[in-house]
């Protein structure tokens, strides 16, 4: 695992903590429970304090999402919940 999310529940932003920072880019895709892409983020490494804050998620509907992270050749997925 090259990153972790501070909390699996979010409201309007996600804070990603990179556990293995390298000089590559980080790509994140947030998909709804139907698999549709709701939001994307690309960040260039290195980042300050090994953290990336993904803002602007306030307009997404409440529900369950899948976060797909890609850094170089590494990929990971995790389930998240947007709440009130």
C-alpha positions as CSV (number, residue, x, y, z in Angstrom):
1,X,0.0,0.0,0.0
2,X,1.5,3.3,-1.1
3,X,-1.3,5.6,0.4
4,X,-4.0,5.6,3.0
5,X,-7.1,7.7,3.5
6,X,-7.4,9.5,6.8
7,X,-11.0,8.4,7.1
8,X,-13.2,6.1,4.9
9,X,-16.1,8.6,5.4
10,X,-15.9,12.0,3.7
11,X,-18.1,15.1,3.3
12,X,-16.4,17.6,0.9
13,X,-12.8,16.6,0.8
14,X,-10.4,13.6,1.1
15,X,-7.0,13.6,2.8
16,X,-4.6,11.1,1.3
17,X,-1.4,10.2,3.2
18,X,1.3,8.8,1.0
19,X,3.3,6.1,2.7
20,X,5.9,5.5,0.0
21,X,6.4,8.8,-1.8
22,X,8.4,8.7,-5.0
23,X,9.0,11.1,-7.8
24,X,6.0,10.1,-9.9
25,X,2.5,11.3,-10.3
26,X,-0.5,10.2,-8.3
27,X,-3.8,9.6,-10.2
28,X,-7.0,9.2,-8.3
29,X,-10.5,8.2,-9.6
30,X,-13.6,8.3,-7.6
31,X,-16.4,6.1,-8.9
32,X,-20.0,5.7,-7.7
33,X,-21.7,2.4,-6.8
34,X,-22.6,2.0,-10.5
35,X,-19.0,2.3,-11.7
36,X,-19.4,5.8,-13.2
37,X,-16.4,8.2,-12.8
38,X,-17.5,11.0,-10.6
39,X,-14.3,12.9,-10.1
40,X,-10.6,12.6,-10.9
41,X,-7.4,14.0,-9.4
42,X,-3.8,14.1,-10.6
43,X,-1.0,15.3,-8.3
44,X,2.7,15.5,-9.1
45,X,5.1,14.2,-6.4
46,X,6.7,15.1,-4.1
47,X,3.9,16.8,-2.2
48,X,4.1,18.8,1.1
49,X,4.2,16.5,4.2
50,X,3.4,13.4,2.0
51,X,-0.2,14.5,1.9
52,X,-2.7,15.3,-0.8
53,X,-6.0,16.9,-0.1
54,X,-8.7,16.3,-2.7
55,X,-11.1,19.2,-2.4
56,X,-14.3,20.0,-4.3
57,X,-16.3,16.8,-3.5
58,X,-19.2,18.7,-1.9
59,X,-21.3,18.4,-5.0
60,X,-21.3,14.6,-5.1
61,X,-24.4,12.8,-3.9
62,X,-24.3,10.9,-0.7
63,X,-23.5,7.2,-1.0
64,X,-20.9,4.6,-1.4
65,X,-17.9,5.2,-3.7
66,X,-14.8,3.4,-4.8
67,X,-11.5,5.2,-4.8
68,X,-8.9,4.0,-7.3
69,X,-5.3,5.2,-6.8
70,X,-2.5,4.7,-9.2
71,X,1.1,5.7,-8.5
72,X,3.6,4.6,-11.2
73,X,2.9,0.8,-11.6
74,X,1.2,0.4,-8.3
75,X,-2.6,0.4,-8.0
76,X,-5.0,0.2,-5.1
77,X,-8.8,0.5,-4.5
78,X,-10.8,1.2,-1.4
79,X,-14.4,1.8,-0.5
80,X,-15.5,5.2,0.8
81,X,-18.8,6.7,2.1
82,X,-19.9,10.2,1.5
83,X,-22.2,11.4,4.3
84,X,-24.1,14.5,5.4
